[in-house]
Every structure is written in C-alpha cells, then in structure tokens.
Amino acid sequence: MLDIRENEKDGCLCVNVAGRLDSTTAPKFQKELESRMDSAESLVIDMEDLEYISSAGLRVLLVAQKTMDPKGGMKLLHVNENILDIFELTGFSDILTIE
C-alpha cells in the first residue's frame, strides 16, 4: 500500500509518499504525478516514510526526473538507508538529486 499526499506552494509540487512503491502501487503514483507535473515548476518528493521501492517505482522516478529537468528540476528528501542503498546499487544516486 502507498499513501500519497500532495500540496503545491509557489509552483513547487510537494509530494509525501509512505509505504511501498512497487509494481502494484507505481501506476497510481505515476498517474498522480502526471496529472500535476504539467502545472508545476519543480517537484519535491519526501520519502521519509517510504519503506520499499521496486524497479517499477524507480521507473516512475526516472520519468518524473526527465519531465521536470527542463523545468525547475526534481529532488528527493529524507531518503532512508534502505532506499538509498537501492539507489546506489542501481546507479540512480548518480542521476537523482537526493538531499
């Protein structure tokens, strides 16, 4: 299960995700992002409560990154050690902005 909370402030779409971002929940997450990214100048995803991410979740992040790069960019906040390990193993830590 994935809980998604969004708000927009000064052109920044801020998204908090909690739970598991996997093949079951990734399509919903992608649909939520796509519906809001067009009007956003930048994207911030808070991953403090994200427990797990699969390759399907990584793909959604990659699509979001490519969409937001020409605009104000995308950054990930509060990435826990387990998720960070996955980013490092897959090389995503080199292409995503993680703070």
Order of alpha helices (4+ residues) and beta strands (2+ residues): beta-beta-alpha-beta-alpha-beta-alpha
